[in-house]
Amino acid sequence: MTIQTDFNYTNPLTVVPTRANFSSLPGVYCQGRWFEAQTAQGIAVTTITQGAALFFQFEGSTLALDFIVRQTPCVVAVAIDQRPYVQLPASEHCVVATGLDQGHHTVKVVANGIKENDDLWFGGRGLSVKAIRADAVRAVKPVNPVGWFLGDSITAGIHVNGHNEPLTNSFVQSYGSVASQLLKVNNVPTAFGATGITTGGSGDVPQASAYLNFAKDGVAAHLPQPDFCVINYGTNDRDNRSAFKPAFTRYLQQVAAQIPSVPIIVLQPFIGGFVAEMEAAVKRVPTAQFVRTDRWPFEGSDQFHPSASGSLKLGRCLAEALVERLGESFFSSN
């Protein structure tokens, strides 16, 4: 399989009709860690997870989205048909497109930027969606292979364009999103800033094992079953090395128990280290493989976070590694 060298950030997924999964947002399929939150303007479908996505189709030439701003205004990325993503502030009334060709259009809306230090885990103050303003809105969902991407701010795409959150966050520019687009994979992320295997992080989000199954505190997450899983932790565990090995082994076993027979790719942190600890854990989980990344190019917006250009290079490396480890046939039908 040839990995393309030029790149436009688009939605490559194939979709089929489905049912909406929240009554408060009819005609929309909500993928990822969404939940219904009570706001001053009523019930709203909400996520605190960058990379959570909405899928739908509509008829006509105009699309607008209504959001409820509950703390720091979030940022969304919207792809219509095969057009590149457009990044927009999630305002109360957000005009996405006018003057489109008549006919039906396929849309993916991504929670692209959420301020990581907002009241996320307990308050659930992330991206809240009030309504889709378009004609004949109907839910669709992707049929491509599903990849779970578990990690921290690096996997979430935090700080890829600098440090003025959330405007400089961008999930669609993250390394995992790049790899997924190259391979036409449906990326379902679970990633929060400053979190790790041994530590909780920003927004009162707990450590990785405690948030694996939750959309927010006390609210279960309902995710599509994966065809493979990528795990990238360790950057925020660098001060807890003695506790990391047993904790990571338990975490890897926890993930493997939830998705038996699903291949798990464990990435070495991009900052290096943790080789012995991760190799030891992988040996105890038959479905897991370890991939060293210390020879992958790293370009950062700081010493820990890949920049947009750095994420693009890392995404291409990951795509090549996934094809090498899982086989070309795993992705060739996409």
N, C-alpha and C positions, 0 to 999 in steps of 0.2 A: 504494500500500500504506500503510495506517494503522499507525503504530508505537504500540503501547499505552502508556498513561501510568501505569497502576498496575502493581505488580510484585511477584510472589512468585518466589523462586528455586526452580525446578522443572526436571525433565528433560522436554523436549518431543519427544524423538526417537522415531521409529518403528523397530521392530526386527524382524528375521527370524531364524529358526534358523540356526546356523552351528556350526562345530567349534571346540573349545578349541584355542588355539594354543600352550599349554605343557602338557606331560604331567604336570608337578608340580602343576598346578592344574586338575584336570579339571572340565568343565562350565562353564568361564568363558572369555569372550572378553576378552583383554587388549589394550586399544587405547592406542597411544602408545609411549613409550620404556621398555619393560619388558625385563627380562633375568632369567635364572636365576642366583642367587647361592648359593654354599656358605656356610652359617651353622653355628653350633654345634648347631642343631636339624635340620640337613639342608638339602637344596635348597629354596629359596624364591623365588617370583617376586617381583621387586623393581623399584622405580623410584626415581630421584632427581629426577624431573621433576614439579613441581606441575601438576595438570591431567590427568595420565595416568589412565586410567579402566578399570574392570572392568564388563562387562555380563553379566547372566545372568538366568534365570528360575528360580523354585522353586515348590513346592506346599506349602500348609499355612499355619499361623498364626504361625510363629516363625522368626526369622533371627538368626544370630550369625556373627561373623567372628573368626578367630584370626590374630593378627599376631605377628611376631618383632621384639622391640625390640632394635635393635643399637647405637643411640647415643641421641640425643634422641628421645623418643616423638613420633611424627608424629600428624597429625590427618587424619581422613577426613570426607567429606561423602557421605551416603547418601540417595538418592531411591528410594522404593518406589512404583511405579505413578505416579500423577500428584500424589502428596503432595509438599510442599516438602522440600528437603534438610534433613537432620538432621546436625549436626556432632558428631563423637564422637572421643575419643582412641583411637588405634590401639593398644589394649592387647592383652595376650596372649589374652584371651578377651573379646570385645566383643559384648554383647547389643544388637542393633540394634532389634529389634521383637518383641513378643509380642502375642497376642490379635488378630492380623489375621484378616480374613475367610478362610474356607477357599477353596481354589481356587488358581489360579496367579497369581504376582506377578512383575512386571518390575523389575529392580534396576539402578541405576547407582551404582557406588562410585567416588568421585573422591579422588585424592591431593590433599587440600585445603591441607595445611600441612606443609612439610618445612623444617627449620632450614637456612638457606642456608650457614652456616659449618661444618656438619658435614663429615665425611670423605666427600664425595660422589663426585667424579670418579674418584679412584683407588681409594678404599675401597668405593664403592657402598653406603654406609650410609644408605639412604633408607627408604622404606616397603617392608617385606617381608611378604608375605601367605602364611600357612601353610595355611589351610583355610577353606572356606565350610561353615558348619553349618546345613544346611537339608535338606528332603526334595526328591528328584527335581530336583536342580540340573542345568540345561542351558544351554549357551552360546547367546547371541543377539548380533547386531551391528546397528548403526544402518544405515539405508538413505538417510538425509538427505544433502544436499550436504555435502561435507567442506571445511572451511576450515583451512588451516595458519595458525597465529598464531606468528610468530617475534619474539622480543624478550627483554627483560631482566626485572628484578623487577617492573616495572609490569605487564607482560603476564602474569606468573606470579601476580599477586595478592598479592605480598609487602607487608606493612605496611598493608594496607587498613584494618585495625582497630587500628593502633597498632604498638608495637615490642617486644612480648613474644613473640618467635618461639618455636615455630611457631603458638602458639595464636591469634595475631592475624593470621596469614596466611589468605587465603581465595581460592582460585582461582575458586570459583563466584561470587564477588562482584567479580571483575576485570572491567574494561571489555569485554574481548574475549568473556568468557563471557556477559555481559549482552547484548551485540549478537547473539551466536550464539543465545541463547534467544529473543530477540525475533524472529529470522528463521528459527528452527527449523533451525539449521545445526549440524552435528557438528564441534565445535571440537577440533582436534588441535594442542596447543601444543608449542613448543620454546622455553622461556624459563627463564633462570637469573639469579639475583641478581648485580648489579654487573658483568655482562658487557656487552660492546659490540663494535663492529666493529674497534676498534683495541686492545682490552684484554680480558684474562681477568677472572674475577670471583671470587665467594665459592666456598668448597668446592673450590678448585683447578680450577674449570671454566675451560677456555681461551676464547679469543675466538670470536666467532660462527661464522666460517668453519670452525674446527676442530671444533666440536661439531655441526654441521649434520646429519651422517649417523650420529651415534653416540648410544647410550643411556647409555654411560659410557666411560671410557678403554678403547679396544681392542675394544669390543662394538658391532657394527653395530645401528642402529635399523631397525625394519621398520614403516613407517607406511602407512596407506591413502593412495592417491593423492588429491590435493586437486582440488576444482573451482575454488577460488580461494585466494589466499595474501595474508595481511596481514603487513607487516614494520614493526616499531616499534623502532628503535635510535637512538642518538645521545645519550641522557641521560648515559651514562657515558663518552662520547667528547668531552665538552666541553673537556677539557684537552689534546686531541690533534687540534685542528681542522685543522692542516696535513696530517696524515696521513690524515684521515678521507675526503676526496674520492676519492683513488685506491683506498683500501681498500674504501669502500662500493661503488664502481663494480664492483670485482672480485667482491665478495660478491653483489651483485644479479645479475651475470652468472652466477655459480655457481648461485644458486637457479633462475634462469630456464632454465639448461641442464638442470637435473634435472626440471623440470616444463614442458616446451615446450607452448606454446599455452594455458597456464593463466594467467588474469589475476592480476597481482600489484598490490596496493595498498600503496604506500609512505606511511606516515604521518610527518608532521613530528613530532619529539619534543614532548610536551606542555609542556615547559619553554621551547619556542621554538627559533629558530635553525635552521641547516643548510638553509635553503631553496635557496640557490644550488647547494650541493653535491649535494643530492638531486635537484633538477631536472635538473642536468647528467647524473647517472647514469641517471635515468629515460629521458632522450632516447636513450640508447644501448641500451635494452632495449625492443623494440616491444610486449611484453606488459605493461609496467609503467605505472602511473599514480601521480601524486603528489597527495596530499591535504594541504592546509594545515590545521593544527589550532589556529592561534593565536587564533581567535575562539571556540573551544570553551570552555565553562566549566571551570575547574580548581578543585577543592576538595581539599586534601591533608591527609594525616596528618602530613606534613612538606612541605618545599619541593619535593620531587621525586616523592613517591608519592601517587597519588590515594587519598583515603579511600573508604569504602564508598559514601557518598552521592555523592562525586565520580565514582567509577567508574560508578555508575548513570547519571549525566548523560553521561559520556563514551561509555558503551556505546550510549545512545540516539543520540548524534551519529554514532557509527560506523555503526550500523545504517542510519540515513538516508543516510549517505555511500555505503555499499555498494549500497543500492538505486538511488541516483542514478547511480553509476558503472557498475554491472553490469546494471542494468535490473530493473524489477519482475518481469518474467517469469522471471528467474533464480531467484527465491525463491518465486514465487506458487504453485508446485505443492506446497509444503511444508504 
